Amino acid sequence: MTISKFRIPLLLLTTVPAANVALAVETSGVKSDTLVSQLAEVNVVGLKQDSRLRADAVSSTVIGRAELEELNTVTIKGISDVVPNLYIPDYGSRITSSIYVRGLGARMDHPAVGLNVDNVPYLNKNTYDFDVADIASVEMLRGPQSALYGRNTMGGLINIQTLSPMRWQGLRVMAEAGAGNQYRASAGWYHRFADNFANSINVNFSSLGGFFTNSFDGKKVDHEKSGSARIKSQWRISDRVYVQNVLAASLLRQGGYPYEVYDTGVIGYNDPCFYHRFTINDGVTVNYRGKGWNMVSITTVQHINDNMTLDQDFTSQPYFTITQRQRETAVTEDLVFKSSRLDGDYKCLTGVFGFYKNMYMKAPVTFKETGINELIIAHRNDANPEYPIEWSADRFTLNSNFKIPTFGIALYHESKYNLGNWCFTAGLRLDYEQAMLDYRSYCFTAYDIYHLLPGGGKELFAPIVVDIDDTGKLKRKYFTWMPKVSVLYNLPEGMGNVYATVTKGYKSGGFNTQMFSEVLQQKLMRIMGIGKEYDVNSIVGYKPEYSWNYEIGSHLSFLDNKLTADLSLFYIDCRDQQLTMFPPGTTTGRLMTNAGKTRSMGGELSLSFAPTARWQFTGSYGYTNARFREFFNGIEDFKGKVIPYAPQNTLFLQALYNCEFKPLSAYDAKFTVHLNMKGTGKIYWNEANTRSQNFYTQLGASVGLETIDWSAQIWGKNLTDTKYYTFYFLSMGNEFRQRGLPLQIGVTLRYNFKL
């Protein structure tokens, strides 16, 4: 196969399901009907959804490998704005992984969007942001997918499939260099040992010098090094049994957190900020084909060990630092039974899902000299000036250790009935989850109380030893039901369909572990006669988030599929939406709280037009109006305000021109020019809507040359060098924000040796 055959018209990339994309991209001499059978066995979305996503009652976008390479995308952040109403901001570090869809999202703890990579459902949001080599396709389903996929998919689901060694054999090598001293390299070996067994090994490495400088020490703060490896094995044991195993590991060492002072634009903090992470995952998919039915078992083991350390005040003064070390191990099992007869009007799917994960976390907050003097001593001495205090050391630590075991089980079913041009679907999921928190919160320090004498001197009044050691256990149980109903009508003459859906979304509740340092600090200050008292049981826990999504939409095709359109209108009624906030007067803690009621409404439009083999045009637009209906935080009423951090508009426009020619008689070559524009905003940064980022656009482009064995691409991002911001927050009353990445230009070389 020539390299030119790897490129798929953008019409296909944006309209066909991943199964068809992968099939069109990768062949290896095996009969096409065998390929379809094999792929359906290892594609989760193809298993639980209709194998043709545009034939189903769901808002979806599919991006194939060719377009991902044109966009120079190796992480899920690369599809932000490409998918309408999907926004994945690039700020902080890779632990952040915030995803917003249709006004729903999360800055911390549980995600609003699920992620599957080669059938492995990622349970921890901390692991979402990582490089993936040789992506075959990315699928994004918008709207609640909770009925089939369960917890934390109320905004949608992202499914990533990597290249299959059953369908392509050979060696793939990539090398890239770009602005910011950015370098990436990957190598993949794909081999078919027998007709029924194939294996691939991939390694990937990336390095970033950084774009943002810390004025305190003159060093780049957003430097990064990462590496990963993946072993993918596929075994067709018989005509009925197919097995896939994917073992993946990654290592990350990152600086990050280029937060600048809002008024001055200066990044300047004295203590180190970094994020380190190690992950390893293994997923086994077993597919058994019976007569008229399929059984699929997906078993995974996941482990993450990470360390986030921050100069929490982000100033040049020694106030305090925070470290969050996590070690989590999880196992999941998804057992699915599905009817497979193609000639019947009735189809059904039934499954059971279970998981168990156990997290160990240490989250010490270290107060330093300035923090002790200004945040503790100053408040204490203002309250009792005749008996001032002095600390016995220049630092002390508020320690918090946690053990958080969580398990859950779910039963789900979906029935689909075809009646002429009509298709009716109904589904239901019953989900039970239990989470426990076993905590120890402790602090050992000392200070001296002095008595001011009439002559201006002072004498020691009393030495005070602080020895706080609190332990306890908390438990939360959640049981919910998640229904789904839809109706779809197929238009005549293959023009497409129209549909309507009603679905319920669900996001798990949890524990505010980052509030324990605040609780401990207030206990310390109460020893001094000041400070507030928290009810640990009430402030540490937050409730689940629920939503009802009402949607109408259509998938349309014209001009023999040269022109396609996907459009949808939605209304989301959300209860107890989870928001990240800083409590009034806090110095060390932040908490997840539940807003009373919110609503989100808007629409999405995607167009794809391929008038000739040389030209392809695509575009997508998403609009979201998400506001609080009821939310009073005890100080201010935010009714009618826009929900922060979720953009009101996303825009993506793209044009691709390619032509084939023969520069040398022995080679066929293809020349490609690619242009795109992304637009995002307006984004409000706080509940009061007093800070915001206006709508902004970024221009991207690439020029490429391909032959049968190799390709070279020169690319650029944010070519207009647009100044924009991706994040805003308050810390100790100071305002900070992070600037978006500047203009970037780079070159990518690929070599493909097909066996």
C-alpha positions in Angstrom: 0.0 0.0 0.0 1.3 3.5 -0.9 1.4 6.3 1.6 -1.2 8.1 -0.5 -3.7 5.5 0.4 -3.3 6.4 4.1 -5.0 9.7 3.5 -8.7 9.7 3.8 -10.9 12.5 2.4 -12.1 14.7 5.2 -15.6 13.9 4.2 -15.0 10.4 5.6 -13.0 11.5 8.5 -15.8 13.6 10.0 -18.8 11.4 9.1 -18.0 7.7 9.3 -17.6 5.7 12.4 -14.1 4.7 13.7 -14.6 1.2 12.5 -15.0 2.3 8.9 -12.2 4.8 9.2 -9.7 2.2 10.5 -10.8 -0.2 7.9 -10.3 2.4 5.1 -6.9 3.3 6.5 -5.4 -0.1 7.2 -5.4 -3.2 5.1 -3.0 -6.1 4.9 -4.3 -8.4 2.3 -7.0 -10.0 4.5 -10.5 -10.2 3.2 -12.6 -7.1 4.1 -15.4 -9.1 5.7 -12.8 -10.6 8.1 -11.5 -7.1 8.9 -15.0 -5.9 9.7 -15.6 -8.8 12.0 -12.3 -8.4 13.8 -12.6 -4.7 14.3 -16.1 -4.9 15.7 -14.7 -7.3 18.3 -12.2 -4.8 19.7 -14.0 -1.5 19.3 -16.0 -0.5 22.4 -18.1 2.2 20.8 -18.8 -0.1 17.8 -19.9 -2.7 20.4 -22.3 -0.6 22.5 -23.4 1.9 19.8 -24.5 1.4 16.3 -21.5 0.4 14.2 -22.3 3.4 12.0 -22.4 6.3 14.4 -24.2 8.6 11.9 -27.0 6.0 11.8 -27.6 6.3 15.5 -29.4 8.9 17.6 -26.3 10.5 19.0 -24.2 13.6 18.4 -20.8 12.3 17.3 -17.6 13.3 15.7 -15.0 10.9 14.3 -11.5 12.0 13.4 -9.2 9.6 11.5 -5.4 9.3 11.6 -4.8 11.4 8.5 -6.6 14.4 9.9 -5.0 13.9 13.3 -1.6 14.0 11.6 -2.5 17.2 9.7 -3.5 18.8 13.0 -0.3 17.4 14.6 -2.4 15.9 17.4 -1.1 13.3 19.8 -3.2 14.1 22.9 -6.9 14.6 23.4 -6.2 18.4 23.8 -5.6 18.4 20.1 -9.3 17.9 19.3 -10.4 20.8 21.4 -12.7 23.1 19.3 -12.4 20.6 16.4 -15.3 18.8 18.0 -18.2 21.4 18.4 -18.8 22.4 22.0 -15.7 20.5 23.2 -13.1 22.6 25.1 -10.0 21.2 26.7 -7.9 24.1 28.0 -4.1 23.8 28.2 -3.1 25.1 31.6 -1.3 24.1 34.8 0.2 20.7 34.1 -0.9 17.4 32.7 -2.7 16.5 36.0 -5.3 19.2 35.2 -7.1 17.5 32.3 -10.2 19.7 32.5 -12.8 18.9 29.8 -15.9 21.0 29.1 -18.8 19.9 26.9 -22.1 21.8 26.6 -21.4 23.8 29.7 -20.5 20.7 31.8 -17.0 20.1 33.1 -14.8 19.6 36.1 -11.5 21.3 37.2 -10.8 18.6 39.9 -11.8 15.1 41.0 -14.3 13.3 38.8 -14.4 14.1 35.1 -17.6 14.9 33.2 -16.3 13.1 30.1 -15.2 9.5 29.9 -12.1 8.2 28.2 -11.4 4.8 26.7 -8.1 3.9 25.0 -8.0 0.6 23.3 -11.0 -0.5 25.4 -9.4 0.5 28.7 -11.8 2.9 30.6 -9.6 5.4 32.4 -11.0 6.0 35.9 -8.7 8.7 37.1 -8.9 12.1 35.5 -5.2 12.7 36.4 -4.2 10.3 33.6 -6.2 11.8 30.8 -3.4 14.0 29.3 -0.7 11.8 27.7 0.8 11.3 24.3 -0.5 8.5 22.1 1.6 7.2 19.1 -0.1 5.9 16.0 -3.7 6.8 16.7 -6.0 5.1 14.2 -9.1 7.1 15.2 -10.7 9.3 17.9 -14.4 9.2 18.5 -16.3 11.8 20.5 -19.9 11.2 21.6 -21.6 14.2 23.1 -24.4 14.2 25.6 -24.8 11.8 28.4 -23.6 8.3 27.7 -24.4 7.2 31.3 -26.9 4.5 30.3 -24.3 2.4 28.6 -21.0 3.7 30.0 -22.0 4.7 33.5 -20.5 7.2 36.0 -18.7 10.3 34.9 -19.8 10.3 31.2 -22.6 12.8 31.6 -20.9 15.2 29.1 -19.9 12.5 26.7 -17.3 9.9 25.8 -14.0 10.0 24.0 -12.8 6.7 22.5 -9.3 6.3 21.1 -8.2 3.3 19.0 -4.6 2.8 18.1 -3.2 1.1 14.9 -3.9 -2.6 14.6 -1.1 -5.1 13.9 -3.7 -7.3 12.3 -4.3 -4.7 9.6 -0.9 -3.2 9.0 2.6 -4.7 9.3 5.9 -2.9 9.1 7.9 -0.2 10.8 6.7 3.4 11.5 9.1 6.0 12.7 8.4 9.7 13.5 10.7 12.6 14.4 9.6 16.1 15.1 11.1 19.5 16.2 9.3 22.7 17.0 9.2 26.0 18.8 10.0 26.1 22.5 12.7 23.5 22.1 10.1 20.8 21.6 11.2 17.4 20.3 9.2 14.3 19.8 10.1 10.9 18.4 8.3 7.6 18.2 8.8 4.1 16.6 6.4 1.3 16.1 7.0 -2.2 14.9 4.0 -4.2 13.6 4.3 -7.9 12.8 1.9 -10.6 12.0 3.5 -13.9 13.2 0.6 -16.0 11.8 -2.7 -15.6 10.1 -4.4 -15.5 13.5 -1.8 -13.7 15.6 -0.2 -10.3 15.4 1.8 -8.0 17.7 3.0 -4.5 17.9 5.5 -2.6 20.0 5.5 1.2 20.2 7.8 3.6 22.1 7.4 7.3 22.3 9.5 10.2 23.7 9.0 13.9 23.9 10.9 16.9 25.4 9.8 20.5 25.8 12.2 23.3 26.8 9.3 25.6 27.6 7.7 28.9 26.6 7.3 30.8 29.9 10.1 32.1 32.1 10.0 32.5 35.9 11.4 36.0 36.7 12.5 34.8 40.1 15.2 32.5 38.8 15.2 33.1 35.1 14.3 29.5 34.2 11.5 28.1 32.1 8.7 26.8 34.2 6.8 24.7 31.7 9.6 22.3 30.7 8.7 18.7 30.3 10.1 15.2 29.4 7.9 12.2 28.9 8.2 8.7 27.5 5.8 5.8 26.9 5.6 2.3 25.6 2.7 0.1 24.3 2.5 -3.6 23.5 -0.6 -4.6 21.6 -1.3 -8.3 20.9 -4.3 -9.6 18.9 -5.1 -13.3 18.6 -8.0 -14.9 16.6 -8.1 -18.2 18.4 -11.0 -19.5 16.2 -13.8 -18.2 14.1 -15.7 -17.6 17.3 -13.1 -16.4 19.8 -11.0 -13.2 19.5 -8.6 -11.9 22.1 -6.8 -8.6 22.4 -4.3 -7.5 25.1 -2.9 -4.0 25.4 -0.2 -3.2 27.9 0.8 0.5 28.1 3.1 2.4 30.5 4.2 6.1 30.6 6.5 8.3 32.6 6.3 12.1 32.9 8.5 14.7 34.5 7.0 18.2 34.1 7.4 21.7 35.4 4.2 23.5 34.5 2.1 26.1 36.3 3.1 29.3 34.4 0.7 31.4 36.4 1.3 35.2 36.0 0.1 38.0 38.2 -3.1 39.4 36.7 -2.1 43.1 36.8 1.6 42.8 35.9 1.8 39.7 33.6 4.8 38.6 35.6 5.5 35.0 36.6 7.6 35.0 39.7 7.5 32.4 42.5 10.3 31.1 44.7 9.5 27.5 45.4 9.5 24.6 42.9 6.4 23.6 41.0 6.3 20.3 39.2 4.2 17.3 38.3 5.7 13.7 38.1 3.6 10.7 37.0 4.0 7.0 36.3 1.2 4.9 34.9 0.8 1.4 33.8 -2.4 -0.2 32.3 -3.3 -3.6 30.9 -6.6 -4.4 29.2 -7.8 -7.8 28.0 -10.7 -7.9 25.5 -12.2 -11.3 24.8 -15.0 -11.7 22.2 -17.0 -14.8 21.8 -19.4 -15.1 18.9 -22.4 -17.3 19.3 -25.3 -18.0 16.9 -27.1 -14.7 16.8 -25.3 -13.2 19.8 -22.0 -11.9 21.0 -20.3 -12.0 24.4 -17.5 -9.6 25.2 -15.4 -9.4 28.3 -13.2 -6.4 29.0 -10.9 -6.7 32.0 -8.4 -4.0 33.0 -5.9 -3.3 35.6 -4.7 0.3 36.1 -2.0 1.9 38.3 -1.0 5.5 38.8 1.7 6.9 41.0 2.1 10.7 40.8 3.4 13.8 42.7 2.1 17.3 42.3 4.1 19.9 44.2 3.2 23.6 44.1 4.3 27.0 45.4 0.7 27.5 46.4 0.9 31.3 46.8 2.7 31.7 43.4 4.6 34.7 44.7 8.3 35.3 45.4 7.7 35.3 49.2 8.0 32.1 51.3 4.3 31.6 52.2 3.5 27.9 51.9 3.8 24.9 49.6 1.6 21.9 49.0 2.4 18.4 47.8 -0.1 15.9 46.7 1.2 12.3 46.3 -1.2 9.7 45.0 -0.9 6.0 44.5 -4.0 4.3 43.0 -4.6 0.8 41.7 -7.9 -0.1 40.0 -9.5 -3.1 38.4 -12.6 -3.1 36.1 -14.7 -5.8 34.5 -17.3 -5.1 31.8 -19.3 -8.1 30.6 -21.6 -7.5 27.6 -24.1 -9.7 25.8 -25.4 -8.4 22.5 -27.7 -9.8 19.8 -25.8 -9.9 16.4 -28.4 -10.9 13.9 -28.5 -8.3 11.1 -31.8 -9.3 9.6 -34.0 -8.8 12.6 -36.0 -5.8 13.6 -35.3 -6.2 17.3 -31.8 -5.9 18.9 -30.8 -5.8 22.5 -27.7 -5.4 24.6 -27.3 -6.3 28.3 -24.2 -5.9 30.5 -22.8 -5.8 33.9 -19.9 -3.6 35.0 -17.9 -3.6 38.2 -14.8 -1.8 39.5 -12.7 -1.5 42.5 -10.0 1.1 43.2 -7.9 2.0 46.2 -6.1 5.3 46.5 -3.4 6.2 49.0 -2.8 10.0 49.2 -0.4 12.2 51.2 -1.1 15.9 51.0 1.2 17.9 53.3 1.0 21.7 53.4 4.2 23.4 54.6 4.0 26.9 56.1 7.1 28.9 55.7 8.4 32.1 57.3 6.3 34.7 55.5 3.2 32.5 55.7 3.7 32.0 59.5 4.2 35.7 60.1 1.5 37.1 57.9 -1.2 34.4 57.8 -1.1 33.2 61.4 1.0 35.4 63.7 -0.4 38.6 62.4 -4.1 37.5 62.8 -3.4 36.1 66.3 -1.5 39.3 67.5 -4.2 41.6 66.1 -6.7 39.7 68.2 -4.6 39.8 71.4 -1.9 42.4 71.0 -0.9 42.5 74.7 0.2 38.8 74.5 1.9 38.4 71.1 3.3 35.1 70.0 6.5 34.0 68.2 7.0 30.8 66.4 9.7 28.4 67.5 10.8 27.5 63.9 10.7 29.1 60.5 8.4 26.4 59.1 5.9 23.7 60.1 3.7 21.2 58.2 0.0 20.4 58.2 0.0 16.7 57.3 -2.9 14.8 55.8 -2.9 11.1 54.9 -5.8 9.4 53.2 -6.9 5.9 52.1 -9.9 6.0 49.8 -11.2 2.6 48.7 -14.1 2.8 46.2 -16.1 0.1 44.5 -19.2 0.0 42.3 -21.4 -2.3 40.3 -23.9 -1.6 37.6 -26.5 -3.5 35.5 -27.5 -2.0 32.1 -29.8 -2.9 29.2 -30.7 -1.3 25.9 -33.4 -2.5 23.4 -33.7 -1.2 19.9 -36.6 -1.9 17.6 -36.9 -1.0 13.9 -40.3 -0.3 12.4 -40.0 0.6 8.8 -38.1 3.9 8.6 -38.5 4.4 12.4 -36.1 3.2 15.1 -37.0 3.2 18.7 -34.4 2.8 21.5 -34.8 2.5 25.3 -32.1 1.8 27.8 -31.6 1.8 31.6 -28.7 1.5 33.9 -28.8 0.8 37.7 -25.6 1.9 39.4 -24.4 1.4 43.0 -21.2 2.9 44.3 -19.6 3.1 47.7 -16.6 5.3 48.7 -14.8 5.4 52.0 -12.4 7.9 53.4 -10.0 6.8 56.1 -8.0 9.9 57.2 -5.3 11.0 59.5 -4.8 14.8 59.9 -1.9 15.8 62.2 0.4 18.7 63.0 3.3 19.0 65.5 4.8 22.5 66.1 5.3 25.0 68.9 5.2 28.7 69.6 5.8 31.1 72.6 3.4 33.6 74.1 5.0 36.8 75.4 3.7 39.5 77.7 4.4 43.1 76.7 5.8 45.1 79.6 5.0 48.7 80.4 8.5 49.9 79.4 8.2 48.4 76.0 10.0 45.1 76.7 8.5 41.7 76.8 8.8 38.5 78.9 8.0 34.9 78.2 4.5 34.2 79.3 4.0 30.6 78.3 5.5 28.1 75.8 2.8 26.3 73.8 3.3 22.9 72.2 0.8 22.1 69.4 0.2 18.4 68.9 -2.9 17.7 66.9 -3.6 14.2 65.6 -7.1 13.5 64.3 -8.3 10.3 62.6 -11.6 9.2 61.3 -13.6 7.4 58.7 -16.3 8.6 56.4 -18.5 6.7 54.1 -20.7 7.7 51.1 -23.1 5.4 49.2 -24.7 6.3 45.9 -27.5 4.5 44.1 -29.0 5.9 40.9 -30.8 4.9 37.8 -30.0 6.3 34.4 -32.6 5.9 31.7 -32.3 6.7 28.0 -35.0 6.9 25.3 -34.6 7.9 21.6 -36.5 7.8 18.4 -34.9 8.1 14.9 -36.5 8.4 11.5 -34.6 7.5 8.4 -35.2 9.9 5.5 -35.9 8.6 2.1 -33.3 8.1 -0.7 -30.3 7.8 1.7 -30.5 11.5 2.7 -29.9 10.7 6.4 -32.0 10.8 9.5 -33.6 12.9 12.2 -33.7 12.0 15.8 -34.8 13.0 19.3 -33.3 11.7 22.6 -33.9 12.1 26.4 -31.1 10.9 28.6 -30.0 11.2 32.2 -26.4 11.9 33.1 -24.6 11.2 36.4 -21.3 12.3 37.9 -20.1 10.7 41.2 -19.9 12.4 44.5 -16.7 12.3 46.6 -14.5 13.8 49.3 -12.8 17.3 49.5 -9.4 16.0 50.6 -7.8 19.4 49.9 -10.0 20.9 52.6 -8.2 19.0 55.4 -5.3 21.4 55.5 -7.8 24.2 56.0 -9.6 22.3 58.7 -6.3 21.5 60.5 -5.1 25.1 60.1 -8.3 26.4 61.7 -7.9 24.0 64.6 -4.4 25.3 65.1 -5.7 28.9 65.2 -8.5 28.0 67.6 -5.8 26.9 70.1 -4.7 30.6 69.8 -8.2 31.8 70.5 -9.1 32.6 66.9 -10.2 30.6 63.8 -13.4 29.0 62.7 -14.7 25.5 63.3 -15.7 23.1 60.5 -18.0 20.2 60.6 -15.7 17.7 58.8 -18.5 15.4 57.8 -20.4 18.1 56.0 -17.6 20.1 54.4 -15.4 17.2 53.3 -18.1 15.5 51.2 -19.9 16.7 48.1 -22.9 15.2 46.4 -23.3 13.6 42.9 -24.2 15.7 40.0 -27.3 14.8 37.9 -28.6 16.1 34.5 -31.4 15.5 32.1 -30.4 16.1 28.4 -33.1 16.8 25.9 -31.9 16.8 22.3 -33.1 16.8 18.7 -30.7 16.4 15.8 -30.1 15.2 12.3 -27.4 13.5 10.2 -27.8 14.5 6.5 -26.0 13.5 3.3 -26.3 15.1 -0.1 -24.6 15.0 -3.6 -23.7 11.3 -3.3 -22.2 11.8 0.1 -19.9 14.6 -1.1 -21.7 17.0 1.3 -22.7 15.9 4.8 -24.2 17.9 7.7 -24.7 17.0 11.4 -26.8 19.3 13.5 -28.3 19.2 17.0 -30.2 21.3 19.5 -30.0 20.5 23.2 -31.3 21.6 26.6 -29.7 20.3 29.8 -31.4 20.6 33.2 -28.7 20.0 35.8 -29.0 19.5 39.6 -26.2 19.8 42.2 -23.6 20.8 39.6 -20.1 20.4 41.0 -18.0 23.5 41.2 -14.5 24.1 42.5 -14.4 27.1 44.9 -12.2 28.7 47.5 -14.0 29.1 50.9 -14.1 32.7 52.2 -11.0 33.6 54.0 -9.2 30.3 53.3 -5.5 30.2 52.8 -4.7 26.5 52.1 -7.8 24.7 51.0 -10.2 24.5 48.1 -13.4 22.5 47.9 -15.9 21.0 45.5 -19.3 22.3 46.2 -22.7 21.7 44.7 -24.6 24.5 43.0 -28.4 24.3 43.4 -29.7 24.2 39.8 -28.2 25.1 36.5 -29.3 24.9 32.9 -27.5 24.7 29.6 -28.9 25.1 26.1 -27.4 25.5 22.7 -26.7 23.8 19.3 -24.0 22.2 17.2 -23.4 22.2 13.4 -20.8 20.2 11.5 -20.3 20.4 7.7 -18.1 18.4 5.4 -17.7 19.0 1.6 -15.5 17.2 -0.8 -16.3 18.6 -4.3 -13.3 16.8 -5.9 -10.6 14.4 -4.9 -8.2 17.3 -4.4 -10.3 19.6 -2.3 -11.9 18.9 1.1 -13.6 21.4 3.4 -14.9 20.9 6.9 -16.4 23.2 9.5 -18.0 22.9 13.0 -19.6 25.4 15.3 -20.9 24.9 18.8 -22.9 27.4 20.9 -23.7 27.0 24.6 -25.6 29.2 27.0 -25.1 27.7 30.5 -26.4 29.6 33.5 -27.2 29.2 37.2 -30.8 28.9 38.0 -30.3 28.6 41.8 -26.9 29.1 43.5 -26.4 31.0 46.7 -22.9 30.4 48.3 -23.9 32.0 51.6 -22.6 35.4 50.6 -23.8 36.2 47.1 -26.7 35.0 44.9 -25.4 34.0 41.4 -28.8 33.3 39.9 -28.7 34.1 36.1 -24.9 34.2 36.0 -23.0 32.3 33.3 -21.3 29.1 34.5 -17.6 29.7 34.6 -14.8 28.1 32.5 -17.1 26.7 29.8 -16.9 28.6 26.5 -20.0 30.0 24.9 -18.7 29.4 21.4 -16.4 27.0 19.6 -15.5 27.3 15.9 -13.4 25.2 13.6 -12.8 25.7 9.9 -10.5 23.6 7.7 -9.5 23.4 4.1 -7.3 20.7 2.5 -5.8 20.6 -1.0 -3.7 17.7 -2.2 -2.4 16.7 -5.6 -0.4 13.7 -6.8 2.6 14.0 -9.1 5.7 12.0 -10.1 8.9 14.0 -9.3 10.9 10.9 -10.0 9.9 8.0 -12.2 10.3 5.5 -9.4 8.1 7.3 -6.9 4.5 8.5 -6.7 4.3 11.7 -4.5 1.6 13.8 -3.0 1.7 17.5 -2.1 -0.7 18.7 0.5 -1.6 22.2 1.8 -3.7 22.3 5.0 -5.3 25.5 6.6 -7.4 25.6 9.7 -8.8 28.2 12.2 -10.0 27.6 15.7 -12.2 29.9 17.7 -13.1 29.9 21.4 -15.0 32.1 23.8 -16.4 34.0 25.5 -15.3 32.4 28.8 -16.2 33.7 32.2 -13.6 33.0 34.9 -15.7 33.3 38.1 -19.3 32.8 39.3 -19.8 36.6 39.6 -18.8 37.0 35.9 -16.5 39.9 36.7 -13.5 38.4 34.8 -13.6 36.8 31.4 -11.7 36.0 28.2 -13.3 37.3 25.0 -13.7 35.2 21.8 -10.4 34.6 20.1 -9.2 32.8 17.0 -6.0 30.9 16.1 -4.7 30.1 12.6 -3.0 26.9 11.8 -1.4 25.6 8.6 0.8 22.8 7.2 2.5 21.9 4.0 3.5 18.3 3.3 5.1 16.1 0.8 4.6 12.3 0.8 6.0 9.4 -1.1 5.5 5.6 -0.8 7.9 5.4 2.2 8.2 8.7 3.8 6.6 12.1 4.4 7.8 15.6 5.5 5.5 18.2 7.0 6.1 21.8 8.0 3.4 23.0 10.3 2.4 26.1 12.3 0.1 26.8 15.2 -1.3 30.1 16.3 0.3 31.7 13.3 -1.3 35.1 14.2 0.4 34.9 17.6 -3.0 35.6 19.2 -2.8 36.7 22.9 -5.3 34.8 25.0 -5.7 33.2 28.4 -6.6 29.7 29.4 -7.1 30.0 33.1 -7.8 32.4 36.0 -8.0 32.0 39.7 -7.6 33.7 43.1 -5.0 32.8 45.8 -4.9 34.7 49.1 -6.8 37.5 47.4 -4.3 37.8 44.6 -5.4 37.3 41.0 -3.5 35.0 38.6 -4.0 33.8 35.1 -2.2 31.7 32.5 -1.4 32.9 29.0 -2.0 30.6 26.0 0.8 29.2 23.9 2.3 31.7 21.4 3.1 31.2 17.7 4.7 27.8 17.0 6.4 26.4 13.9 7.9 23.0 13.5 8.7 20.1 11.1 7.6 16.5 11.3 9.3 13.6 9.4 7.7 10.1 9.1 9.0 6.9 7.7 6.8 4.0 6.9 8.3 0.7 5.8 5.5 -1.8 5.0 6.3 -5.5 5.2 
